[in-house]
Amino acid sequence: MMRLTPISNLMARPSFLPPFMFGLLFATFGVILSAKYSSITVDQSALLALKSHITHDPHNFLATNWSTSTSVCSWIGVTCGSRHHRVTALNLSSMDLTGTISSQLGNLSFLASLDIHQNSFHGTLPIELTNLRRMKYLDFDNNSFSGELSSTLGNLSKLERLSLDWNQISGRIPNSLFKCKELKFLSLFNNSLEGSIPTEIGNLTLLETLDLGDNYFKGEIPLVIENLTSLQFLHLSNNKLTGEIPLVIGNLTSLRELYLFNNKLTGEIPLVIGNLTSLQFLYLSNNNLTGEIPIVIGNLTSLQFLYLSHNKLTGEIPLVIGNLTSLRELYLAYNKLTGKIPSTIGNLTTLEVIDLAYNNLSGEIPLVIGNLASLQMLYLFNNRLTGEIPLVIGNLTSLQVLSLDSNKLTGRIPTPPPLLQFYAVSTNNLIGEIPSSICNLTSLGAMALHENNLEGTIPKCIGNLSSSLTAVFLGNNNFHGQIPENFAKGCMLRSLHINNNELGGSLPRSLGNCKALNLLDVGNNNLNDTFPSWLGNLDQLQVLILRSNRFYGQIESFDITVSLTKLRIIDLSHNNFSGYLPTLFFEHMHAIRDEYGKKVEPNYMREVKIMKDAHLFWVNYAYGLSVTAKGLEMKFESLLSIWMQIDLSSNQFRGEIPKILGELHLLIVLNLSHNCLVGPIPSSLGNLSELESLDLSSNKLEGRIPTELINLGFLEVLNLSQNNLKGPIPQGKQFDTFTNDSYMGNLDLYGLPLSKNCGTDEETPAIFDRDDDGDELNWKFSILMGYGCGLVLGMSMAYIVFTTGKPWWLIRIVERVRRRFAKR
């Protein structure tokens, strides 16, 4: 019989199930807690490993914050997920950290974003980073990472952004990268990557930004870029890409920015460029593009920046340029464009920069230029523009740079715009005086009016503007009167060119207030003064040109305060200086004397100016400087700091050449000709290892030519003529290249290349027996035969010379004979 147990009894009896279930739940919760704690410990260990690889933390961001006493999720730069409390993002950007990346960073298995840009991390990128399968965002910009990209990058299948700009990554782009088909942003700008752009790049159909600029990629732009229809930004500049711009680029209708400048691209600008109606930036400069600017350029009505300069473009500037009413910068310089500047340019009222320099443009500057109220920089130099400078330019109240030099402009200089910082109208046919309105340009930094037909006096206000003026070019005009004398304290002037005028008086002492002065050229005037010893206070002076004036007196004993230690070009030629050569002066020329010039990279005497809107322009302080070197007038467009020259010729210096000149080891040109120097040529001149030109002609030097001069391996020009030198001419090296002209007027010199060749100081004359008529007839006949054969041979050789040019075969024969006799 079955027994039934009352329900009340069952309820009263303790059950084993609730404790079991509770225990099970507790155990599970414990496991979960343990797993969570273990995962957090992994993340903490990975981050602490990274911290240990940081060698410099100047702001103590990690040193004071990343501590085991606080939760990882509260550390600076760390973001954790709300669900698993695992590290999902790490942002250490712009912390000025230095160090390497720990391989344990690859253990942050939940990491989706890693941003360490703008630091000084270096070394290679650890391969363990490719374990981070959740990674979407990688930004390593502006560090110093090196080595090659990992071939396992394809593991990062969720990657949407990869940025490695401004590092030192080398090698080729691994094909595995193009398995990351979620990529929308890929930037490898400014590294050392090479090879061709892989065709697999066409797989990245979601790309919106592709930046491979500033590398060493070569070959053609791959046609597969037509697949990248979402592309908005394409930068392939500063590589070695060749071939033509592919026609498929016309399919990229979403493009807003296209940068292909500084490559070796050829062919014409394709007409399909007109399809890219969303373009705002088009940079095709510095290639070898030919043909005309296509008319379809007028379709690009959203264009703000158009750079086509430094190509080989021909034809006229199309009238449709006037359609680009959003244009801010127009660069067409350094091409072969012809015709007139189109009047439609007046429609571009948002233009800030126009650069049409170095073309073959003709006609007048259009008056509609006055419509461009936003214009800040106008470059029209080196064209064939005629007519007068339009008065309306004076109304361009935003204009800061006006460069119209090297044209055929006529008339007078009009009133300049009020905010001008750089004013260049040199090398034209301008007449009249410098307008007094120039005195109102309180921001003027550089003024170039040289090589015109300007006259009158130099406005005195030039001295008052010297608190902003850094460069003044007034040479090769017809200015008279005196140099302004009011250069005030705080003068910023670095370069003053007033050469080749009719200026008189003396050098103004107030120039001594221009402590930054690098270059002073007052050559070819009528200045009447003693040597300006007060220039010794200008410790930045590098170039001093006083030639062809009426300076007089002695310079060997003047009082030097700072001693012109940086002086590297000095030309005092064609004056009336007298006395001994200035030994003390040479002692203080440390820029030429020391090896200091070889310890620094050669640089040009110029400076970049930055304007308010970050536009740049160069001020070339030595532009147009001319010196006499190697017997020729040399004109510099820019001057390297390694050019060292001393020219004291055509004065009345006397005494001996100081031996200390031999300590000016970096000297390239030395000219002491046409003085009254006596004594021997110092053997110490053989130490001038960089010397290319040495002229000691037309003095009263005596003694032998020192054999040490053979050591001058770069010597191209040697002139020792019109002295009292004697003895043998040194042979070998550069001395074998000099002609008779180097030694003329030294009656006691002998040896090649002179026809007089003395084996000994005294020659024994030949003795003939005059009593023997037959012998007399024989020797007379022999002489006549010799003269006759010599005449025929000489005329034959002359014919060969005149018909074939330099008879090098004959020179080699003569040289071999000379050496053979020399050995005997």
C-alpha positions in Angstrom: 0.0 0.0 0.0 1.4 3.3 -1.0 2.1 5.9 1.7 1.4 9.5 1.0 3.5 12.1 2.8 1.7 15.2 3.8 2.7 18.4 2.1 3.3 20.1 5.4 5.9 17.6 6.2 7.7 18.1 3.0 7.9 21.8 3.5 9.1 21.5 7.0 12.0 19.2 5.9 15.3 21.0 4.8 16.1 20.6 1.1 19.7 20.1 -0.4 18.8 22.0 -3.7 19.0 25.7 -2.7 22.4 25.3 -1.1 23.6 23.5 -4.1 22.3 26.1 -6.5 23.7 28.8 -4.4 27.1 27.2 -4.4 27.0 26.7 -8.1 26.1 30.3 -8.6 28.7 31.5 -6.2 31.3 29.4 -7.9 30.3 30.7 -11.3 30.4 34.3 -10.1 33.8 33.6 -8.6 35.1 32.3 -11.9 33.7 35.3 -13.7 35.3 37.6 -11.1 38.6 35.8 -11.4 38.5 35.9 -15.2 37.7 39.6 -15.1 40.4 40.3 -12.6 42.8 38.2 -14.6 41.9 40.2 -17.8 42.3 43.5 -16.1 45.7 42.3 -14.8 46.7 41.5 -18.4 45.8 45.0 -19.5 47.6 46.6 -16.6 50.7 44.5 -17.3 50.7 45.5 -20.9 50.4 49.2 -20.1 53.0 49.0 -17.4 55.3 47.3 -19.9 54.7 50.3 -22.2 55.5 52.7 -19.4 58.8 50.9 -18.7 59.8 51.5 -22.4 59.3 55.3 -22.0 62.7 56.9 -21.5 61.6 60.5 -21.3 58.3 61.8 -19.9 59.0 65.6 -19.5 55.5 66.4 -18.2 55.3 63.3 -15.9 52.0 62.3 -17.4 52.6 58.6 -17.0 55.1 58.8 -14.1 52.6 60.3 -11.7 49.4 58.8 -13.1 49.9 55.3 -14.2 50.1 53.6 -10.8 49.0 50.2 -9.6 47.2 51.9 -6.7 44.5 53.1 -9.0 42.3 51.4 -11.6 43.7 51.1 -15.1 40.5 52.6 -16.4 41.2 55.9 -14.6 44.7 56.2 -16.0 45.4 59.2 -18.2 44.9 58.4 -21.9 43.1 55.1 -21.1 39.5 54.4 -22.0 37.7 51.2 -20.9 34.5 49.6 -22.2 31.4 49.8 -20.0 30.5 46.2 -20.4 33.8 44.2 -19.9 35.8 47.0 -18.3 38.7 46.2 -20.7 41.0 48.8 -22.3 39.4 49.8 -25.6 41.3 53.0 -26.5 44.7 54.4 -25.7 45.5 58.1 -26.5 49.0 59.3 -25.6 49.2 61.9 -28.4 51.2 65.1 -28.0 52.7 64.2 -24.7 56.3 64.7 -25.8 57.1 61.1 -24.8 60.3 59.4 -25.9 60.8 55.6 -26.1 59.8 52.4 -27.9 56.6 50.4 -28.2 56.5 47.3 -26.0 55.5 44.1 -27.7 53.1 43.4 -24.8 50.9 46.1 -26.2 49.7 43.3 -28.4 48.0 41.7 -25.4 45.3 44.5 -25.2 42.9 42.2 -26.9 39.9 44.6 -26.7 41.9 47.6 -28.0 40.1 49.3 -30.9 41.9 52.7 -31.0 45.6 53.5 -30.5 46.7 57.1 -30.9 50.3 58.1 -30.0 50.9 60.8 -32.7 53.2 63.8 -32.1 55.8 62.1 -29.8 59.3 60.8 -30.2 58.8 57.1 -30.2 61.4 55.3 -32.2 62.5 51.8 -33.2 60.4 49.3 -35.2 56.7 48.6 -34.8 56.3 45.3 -32.9 54.6 42.5 -35.0 52.4 41.7 -32.0 50.3 44.8 -32.8 48.8 42.8 -35.6 47.2 40.5 -33.0 44.7 43.3 -32.1 41.8 42.0 -34.2 39.4 44.6 -32.9 41.7 47.5 -34.0 39.9 50.2 -36.1 42.0 53.3 -35.5 45.9 53.5 -35.6 47.6 56.9 -35.5 51.4 56.9 -35.2 52.0 60.3 -37.0 55.0 62.5 -36.2 57.3 60.0 -34.5 60.6 58.4 -35.5 59.6 54.8 -36.2 61.8 52.9 -38.6 62.0 49.6 -40.3 59.5 48.0 -42.6 55.8 47.5 -42.3 54.7 44.0 -41.1 53.5 41.5 -43.7 50.8 40.5 -41.3 49.0 43.8 -41.4 46.2 42.0 -43.2 45.2 40.5 -39.8 43.7 43.9 -38.8 40.6 43.2 -40.8 38.5 45.8 -39.0 41.0 48.6 -39.5 39.4 51.8 -40.8 42.2 54.3 -40.2 46.0 53.8 -40.5 48.2 56.9 -40.2 52.0 56.7 -40.1 52.9 60.2 -41.4 56.3 61.8 -40.6 58.2 58.7 -39.7 61.2 56.8 -41.2 59.4 53.7 -42.4 61.3 52.1 -45.3 60.8 49.3 -47.8 57.7 48.6 -49.8 54.0 48.6 -48.9 53.2 45.0 -48.0 50.4 43.5 -50.2 48.8 42.2 -47.0 47.8 45.8 -46.2 45.3 45.7 -49.0 43.3 42.9 -47.3 42.1 45.6 -44.8 39.1 46.3 -47.0 37.4 48.5 -44.3 40.1 51.1 -44.6 38.8 54.6 -45.2 41.9 56.6 -44.3 45.4 55.5 -45.3 48.3 57.9 -44.8 52.0 57.0 -45.2 53.1 60.5 -45.9 56.8 61.5 -45.4 58.6 58.2 -45.0 61.2 56.4 -47.0 58.9 53.9 -48.8 59.9 52.9 -52.3 58.9 50.7 -55.3 55.8 51.2 -57.3 52.3 51.9 -56.0 50.8 48.4 -55.7 47.9 47.6 -58.0 46.2 45.9 -55.1 45.4 49.3 -53.8 42.4 49.1 -56.0 40.9 46.7 -53.5 40.4 49.5 -50.9 37.1 50.6 -52.4 36.0 52.4 -49.3 39.0 54.7 -49.2 38.2 58.4 -48.7 41.8 59.6 -48.0 45.0 58.2 -49.6 48.2 60.0 -48.8 51.5 58.5 -50.1 53.3 61.8 -50.6 56.9 62.5 -49.8 58.3 59.0 -50.4 60.3 57.4 -53.1 57.6 55.8 -55.1 58.3 55.4 -58.8 56.6 54.1 -61.9 53.2 55.2 -63.2 50.0 56.1 -61.3 48.1 52.7 -61.3 44.9 52.6 -63.4 43.1 50.8 -60.6 42.7 54.0 -58.7 39.5 54.3 -60.8 38.0 51.8 -58.3 38.4 54.3 -55.5 35.2 56.1 -56.2 34.7 57.3 -52.6 38.1 59.1 -52.7 38.0 62.7 -51.6 41.7 63.3 -50.9 44.5 62.0 -53.1 48.1 63.0 -52.3 51.0 61.4 -54.4 53.3 64.4 -54.4 57.0 64.5 -53.8 57.8 61.1 -55.3 59.4 59.9 -58.6 56.3 59.1 -60.4 56.4 59.0 -64.2 54.1 58.7 -67.2 50.9 60.7 -67.8 48.1 61.6 -65.5 45.7 58.6 -66.1 42.4 59.4 -67.8 40.6 57.2 -65.2 41.2 60.0 -62.7 38.1 61.6 -64.3 36.0 58.9 -62.6 36.9 60.1 -59.1 34.1 62.6 -59.0 34.1 62.9 -55.2 37.7 64.3 -55.2 38.1 67.5 -53.3 41.8 67.6 -53.1 44.3 66.3 -55.7 48.1 66.7 -55.1 50.5 65.3 -57.8 53.2 68.0 -57.6 56.9 67.4 -57.5 57.0 64.3 -59.6 58.2 63.5 -63.2 54.8 63.4 -64.8 54.6 64.1 -68.6 52.0 64.7 -71.2 49.1 67.2 -71.1 46.6 67.9 -68.4 43.8 65.5 -69.3 40.5 67.0 -70.4 38.7 64.6 -67.9 40.0 66.9 -65.2 36.9 68.9 -66.0 34.7 66.1 -64.5 36.1 66.8 -61.0 33.6 69.5 -60.3 34.0 69.1 -56.5 37.7 69.9 -56.6 38.9 72.6 -54.2 42.6 72.0 -54.4 44.5 71.1 -57.6 48.3 70.9 -57.3 50.2 69.8 -60.4 53.3 71.9 -60.0 56.9 70.8 -60.6 56.4 68.2 -63.2 57.1 68.1 -67.0 53.5 68.7 -68.2 53.2 70.2 -71.6 50.4 71.6 -73.8 47.9 74.3 -73.0 45.9 74.9 -69.9 42.6 73.1 -70.9 39.5 75.2 -71.2 37.6 72.6 -69.1 39.5 74.1 -66.1 36.6 76.6 -66.2 34.2 73.8 -65.0 36.0 73.6 -61.6 33.9 76.4 -60.1 34.6 75.1 -56.5 38.3 75.4 -57.0 40.1 77.5 -54.3 43.8 76.6 -55.0 45.2 76.1 -58.5 48.9 75.3 -58.7 50.3 74.6 -62.2 53.7 76.3 -61.9 57.1 74.9 -62.8 56.0 72.9 -65.9 56.3 73.4 -69.6 52.8 74.7 -70.3 52.3 76.8 -73.4 49.7 79.0 -75.0 47.6 81.7 -73.4 45.9 81.8 -70.0 42.3 80.8 -70.9 39.6 83.4 -70.5 37.5 80.8 -68.6 39.9 81.3 -65.7 37.4 84.0 -64.8 34.8 81.3 -64.0 36.7 80.2 -60.9 35.1 82.8 -58.6 36.0 80.8 -55.4 39.8 80.9 -56.3 42.1 82.1 -53.6 45.5 81.2 -55.0 46.6 81.1 -58.6 50.1 79.8 -59.4 51.1 79.6 -63.1 54.7 80.7 -62.7 57.7 79.1 -64.5 56.0 78.0 -67.6 56.1 79.2 -71.2 52.8 81.0 -71.3 52.3 83.8 -73.8 49.7 86.4 -74.6 48.2 88.9 -72.3 46.9 88.6 -68.8 43.2 88.0 -69.4 40.9 90.8 -68.2 38.5 88.1 -66.8 41.0 87.8 -63.9 39.1 90.8 -62.5 36.2 88.5 -61.7 38.2 86.6 -59.1 37.5 88.9 -56.2 38.5 86.3 -53.6 42.0 86.0 -54.9 44.8 86.4 -52.3 47.8 85.3 -54.4 48.6 85.6 -58.1 51.9 84.2 -59.3 52.5 84.5 -63.1 56.2 85.0 -62.9 58.8 83.6 -65.3 56.6 83.3 -68.4 56.5 85.2 -71.7 53.4 87.2 -71.0 53.2 90.5 -72.8 50.9 93.6 -73.0 50.0 95.8 -70.1 48.9 94.9 -66.6 45.1 95.0 -66.8 43.4 97.7 -64.9 40.8 95.2 -63.5 43.6 94.1 -61.1 42.2 96.9 -59.0 39.0 94.8 -58.4 41.0 92.3 -56.4 40.4 93.8 -53.0 41.6 90.6 -51.1 44.9 90.3 -53.0 47.9 90.0 -50.7 50.7 88.8 -53.1 51.2 89.7 -56.8 54.1 88.2 -58.6 54.5 89.2 -62.3 58.3 89.3 -62.5 60.4 88.0 -65.4 57.8 88.5 -68.2 57.6 91.0 -71.1 55.0 93.3 -69.7 54.9 96.9 -71.0 53.2 100.1 -70.2 53.0 101.8 -66.9 52.3 100.4 -63.5 48.5 100.9 -63.0 47.7 103.5 -60.5 44.8 101.3 -59.2 47.4 99.0 -57.6 47.7 101.7 -54.9 44.1 100.9 -54.0 44.8 97.3 -53.1 44.8 97.8 -49.3 45.5 94.2 -48.5 48.5 93.9 -50.8 51.7 93.0 -49.0 54.0 91.7 -51.7 54.3 93.4 -55.1 56.9 92.0 -57.5 57.0 93.4 -61.0 60.7 93.3 -61.6 62.4 92.2 -64.8 59.8 93.4 -67.3 59.7 96.3 -69.7 57.6 98.7 -67.6 57.9 102.4 -68.2 56.8 105.6 -66.6 57.0 106.6 -62.9 56.6 104.7 -59.7 53.0 105.2 -58.6 51.9 105.6 -55.0 52.3 102.1 -53.4 49.6 100.3 -51.4 49.8 101.1 -47.7 50.5 97.7 -46.2 53.3 96.6 -48.5 56.1 94.6 -47.0 58.0 93.7 -50.1 58.2 96.1 -53.0 60.1 95.0 -56.2 60.0 96.9 -59.5 63.7 96.5 -60.4 65.1 95.9 -63.9 62.5 97.9 -65.8 62.7 101.2 -67.6 61.1 103.3 -64.8 62.0 107.0 -64.6 61.6 109.9 -62.2 62.2 110.0 -58.5 61.3 107.7 -55.6 57.8 108.9 -54.6 57.6 110.5 -51.2 54.6 108.3 -50.4 57.2 105.5 -49.9 57.8 107.1 -46.5 54.3 106.0 -45.4 55.1 102.3 -45.7 55.7 101.6 -42.1 55.6 97.8 -42.6 58.0 97.8 -45.5 60.6 95.0 -45.1 62.4 95.0 -48.5 62.5 97.5 -51.4 64.1 96.6 -54.7 64.2 99.5 -57.2 67.6 98.7 -58.8 68.4 98.7 -62.5 66.1 101.4 -63.7 66.6 105.0 -64.8 65.5 106.6 -61.5 67.1 109.9 -60.5 67.0 112.5 -57.8 68.1 111.9 -54.2 67.4 109.0 -51.9 64.6 110.0 -49.6 65.8 110.7 -46.1 62.9 108.7 -44.7 64.7 105.5 -45.7 66.7 105.9 -42.5 63.4 106.3 -40.5 62.0 103.1 -42.0 65.0 101.1 -40.9 63.1 99.7 -37.9 61.2 97.5 -40.4 63.4 97.6 -43.5 65.8 94.7 -43.8 66.9 95.0 -47.4 67.3 98.0 -49.8 68.3 97.6 -53.4 68.8 101.0 -55.2 71.8 100.1 -57.4 72.3 100.9 -61.0 70.3 104.1 -61.2 71.2 107.8 -61.5 70.7 108.9 -57.9 72.9 111.8 -56.7 73.4 113.6 -53.5 74.3 111.8 -50.3 73.3 108.6 -48.5 70.7 109.4 -45.8 72.4 109.9 -42.5 69.5 109.1 -40.1 69.7 105.3 -39.6 68.4 105.2 -36.0 69.2 102.9 -33.2 67.4 99.6 -33.5 67.9 99.7 -37.3 67.0 96.3 -38.7 68.8 96.7 -42.0 70.6 93.6 -43.2 71.4 94.4 -46.8 72.1 97.8 -48.4 72.8 98.0 -52.2 73.3 101.5 -53.5 76.1 100.7 -56.0 76.5 102.2 -59.4 75.0 105.6 -58.8 76.4 109.1 -58.6 76.3 109.5 -54.8 78.9 111.6 -53.1 80.0 112.7 -49.6 81.0 110.1 -47.0 79.5 107.0 -45.6 77.0 107.9 -42.9 78.2 107.0 -39.5 74.7 106.2 -38.5 75.0 102.9 -40.4 76.8 101.8 -37.3 73.4 101.6 -35.7 72.4 98.7 -38.1 73.9 96.0 -35.9 72.4 93.2 -38.1 73.9 94.5 -41.3 75.2 91.5 -43.4 76.0 93.2 -46.7 77.0 96.8 -47.7 77.6 97.6 -51.4 78.4 101.2 -52.2 80.7 100.4 -55.1 80.9 102.6 -58.2 79.9 106.0 -56.8 81.8 109.2 -55.9 82.1 108.7 -52.2 85.1 110.6 -50.7 86.1 109.3 -47.3 88.7 107.4 -45.3 88.3 103.7 -44.6 85.1 103.4 -42.4 86.8 101.8 -39.4 83.7 102.2 -37.4 82.2 99.3 -39.4 84.3 97.2 -37.0 81.3 97.5 -34.6 79.1 95.5 -37.0 79.9 92.0 -36.0 77.4 90.4 -38.5 78.9 92.1 -41.6 79.9 89.5 -44.2 80.1 91.4 -47.5 81.8 94.9 -47.8 82.0 96.4 -51.3 83.7 99.9 -51.5 85.2 99.6 -54.9 85.5 102.4 -57.5 85.1 105.4 -55.3 87.5 108.0 -53.9 88.3 106.4 -50.5 91.8 107.2 -49.4 94.3 106.9 -46.6 95.8 104.0 -44.6 93.8 101.1 -43.2 96.5 99.0 -41.4 96.2 100.7 -38.0 92.6 101.5 -37.5 90.9 100.7 -34.2 88.9 97.5 -34.4 86.2 97.0 -31.7 84.5 93.8 -32.9 86.9 93.2 -35.7 84.6 92.2 -38.6 85.2 88.5 -37.7 82.4 87.3 -40.1 83.7 89.2 -43.1 84.2 86.9 -46.1 84.0 89.2 -49.1 85.8 92.5 -49.1 86.4 94.6 -52.3 88.3 97.9 -51.8 89.6 97.9 -55.4 90.0 101.1 -57.5 90.3 103.6 -54.7 93.2 105.6 -53.3 94.1 103.5 -50.3 97.7 103.7 -49.3 100.2 102.4 -46.7 100.9 98.8 -45.9 98.4 95.9 -46.3 96.4 95.6 -43.1 97.9 92.7 -41.2 95.7 93.2 -38.2 92.7 93.3 -40.4 93.6 89.9 -41.9 94.2 88.4 -38.4 90.6 89.1 -37.4 89.0 87.6 -40.5 88.0 84.4 -38.7 85.3 83.5 -41.2 88.0 82.9 -43.8 90.8 82.1 -41.5 89.3 79.4 -39.4 87.9 76.0 -40.3 84.6 77.3 -39.0 83.2 77.7 -42.5 83.6 73.9 -43.0 81.8 72.9 -39.9 78.4 74.2 -41.0 76.3 73.5 -44.0 76.7 76.1 -46.8 73.7 78.3 -46.9 72.4 81.3 -48.9 72.3 84.8 -47.7 68.6 85.0 -47.6 65.7 84.8 -45.2 62.1 83.7 -45.4 59.4 86.1 -44.3 56.2 84.9 -42.9 53.1 87.1 -43.4 50.0 87.3 -41.3 48.1 84.6 -43.3 51.1 82.2 -43.2 52.1 83.1 -46.8 55.9 83.0 -47.3 58.3 84.9 -49.4 62.1 85.0 -49.7 64.2 88.0 -49.3 67.5 87.3 -51.0 70.0 89.7 -49.4 72.7 89.2 -52.0 70.5 89.4 -55.1 72.3 91.2 -57.9 75.7 91.4 -56.1 78.5 91.6 -58.6 82.2 90.9 -58.0 85.2 90.6 -60.2 86.7 87.1 -60.0 89.0 85.2 -62.3 89.2 88.2 -64.5 85.4 88.3 -65.1 82.5 90.2 -63.7 80.3 87.8 -61.8 76.8 88.6 -60.9 75.1 86.5 -58.2 71.3 85.9 -58.0 72.0 84.2 -54.6 75.2 83.9 -52.7 76.5 80.9 -50.9 78.2 81.4 -47.6 81.3 79.5 -48.8 82.3 82.2 -51.3 85.4 83.9 -49.8 87.1 86.8 -51.7 89.6 89.6 -51.0 90.1 92.3 -53.7 92.4 95.2 -52.8 93.6 95.8 -56.4 94.2 99.2 -58.1 95.2 101.1 -55.0 98.5 102.4 -53.7 99.4 99.8 -51.2 103.1 99.3 -50.6 105.4 97.1 -48.6 105.4 93.3 -48.6 102.6 90.8 -48.8 101.9 89.7 -45.2 102.6 86.1 -44.6 99.4 85.9 -42.5 97.4 85.8 -45.7 98.5 82.2 -45.9 96.3 81.5 -42.9 93.1 82.4 -44.7 92.5 78.8 -45.6 89.0 79.1 -47.1 89.9 82.0 -49.5 88.7 81.4 -53.1 89.8 84.7 -54.8 92.8 86.9 -53.9 93.5 90.0 -55.9 96.3 92.4 -54.9 97.2 93.5 -58.4 98.0 97.1 -59.5 99.6 98.3 -56.3 103.2 99.0 -55.3 103.9 95.8 -53.4 107.5 94.7 -53.1 109.5 91.7 -51.8 108.9 88.0 -52.4 105.7 86.1 -52.9 105.2 84.5 -49.5 105.5 80.7 -49.6 102.6 80.6 -47.1 100.2 81.3 -49.9 100.6 77.6 -50.8 98.4 76.9 -47.8 95.3 78.4 -49.4 94.0 75.1 -50.4 90.6 76.4 -51.6 92.1 79.2 -53.8 90.8 79.3 -57.4 92.1 82.7 -58.5 95.3 84.5 -57.6 96.2 87.9 -59.1 99.4 89.6 -58.0 100.1 91.3 -61.3 101.4 94.9 -61.9 103.4 95.2 -58.6 107.1 95.3 -57.9 107.4 91.8 -56.5 110.8 90.0 -56.8 112.4 86.7 -56.1 111.3 83.3 -57.3 107.8 81.9 -57.6 107.5 79.7 -54.5 107.2 76.0 -55.4 104.6 75.7 -52.6 102.0 77.2 -55.0 102.0 73.9 -56.8 99.8 72.7 -53.8 96.9 74.9 -55.0 94.9 72.1 -56.6 91.9 74.2 -57.4 93.8 77.2 -58.9 92.2 78.1 -62.3 93.5 81.6 -62.8 97.1 82.8 -62.0 98.4 86.3 -63.0 101.9 87.2 -61.9 102.6 89.4 -64.9 104.4 92.8 -64.8 106.6 92.2 -61.8 110.3 91.5 -61.2 110.2 87.8 -60.6 113.1 85.6 -61.6 114.1 82.0 -61.8 112.3 78.9 -63.0 108.5 78.6 -63.3 107.2 75.8 -61.0 106.0 72.8 -63.0 103.3 70.2 -62.4 99.6 70.1 -61.4 97.7 73.4 -62.1 100.9 75.1 -63.3 100.8 73.0 -66.4 97.5 74.7 -67.4 98.7 78.3 -67.3 99.8 80.2 -70.4 102.4 82.9 -71.1 99.9 85.6 -70.1 100.3 84.5 -66.4 104.0 85.5 -66.5 104.5 88.3 -69.0 106.7 91.3 -68.0 109.0 89.3 -65.8 112.2 89.3 -67.8 114.1 86.9 -65.6 111.6 84.2 -65.5 112.2 81.0 -67.5 110.7 77.6 -68.2 107.4 76.5 -69.7 105.1 77.9 -70.8 107.6 80.7 -71.7 109.6 80.2 -74.8 112.7 81.1 -72.9 114.0 77.9 -71.2 117.2 78.2 -69.2 118.9 75.1 -68.0 121.4 77.2 -66.0 121.6 80.8 -65.0 124.4 81.4 -67.6 124.4 80.1 -71.1 127.5 79.3 -73.1 127.1 80.8 -76.6 127.8 78.6 -79.7 131.2 79.1 -81.3 131.6 79.1 -85.1 134.9 79.0 -87.1 134.7 82.1 -89.2 138.0 81.2 -91.1 136.5 78.3 -92.9 134.4 79.7 -95.6 132.9 76.4 -96.5 131.9 75.7 -92.9 130.5 79.2 -92.7 128.4 78.5 -95.8 127.3 75.2 -94.3 126.1 76.6 -91.1 124.4 79.6 -92.8 122.7 77.1 -95.1 121.7 75.0 -92.2 120.2 78.0 -90.5 118.3 79.0 -93.6 117.0 75.5 -94.0 116.0 75.5 -90.4 114.1 78.8 -90.8 112.5 77.5 -94.0 111.4 74.2 -92.5 110.2 75.9 -89.4 108.2 78.4 -91.4 106.5 75.7 -93.4 105.9 73.5 -90.3 104.7 76.5 -88.3 102.3 77.6 -91.1 101.0 74.0 -91.3 100.4 73.8 -87.6 98.7 77.2 -87.7 96.4 75.9 -90.4 95.6 72.8 -88.3 94.9 75.0 -85.3 92.6 77.4 -87.1 90.7 74.6 -88.9 90.4 72.0 -86.2 90.4 74.0 -83.0 92.7 73.0 -80.2 95.2 70.4 -81.5 95.1 68.2 -78.4 97.2 65.5 -80.2 99.9 68.0 -80.8 99.8 69.3 -77.2 100.1 65.8 -75.9 103.2 65.2 -78.2 104.8 68.4 -77.1 104.0 67.6 -73.4 105.5 64.1 -73.7 108.7 65.5 -75.3 108.9 68.2 -72.6 108.7 65.6 -69.9 111.2 63.4 -71.6 113.8 66.2 -71.7 112.9 67.1 -68.1 113.8 63.6 -67.0 117.2 64.0 -68.6 
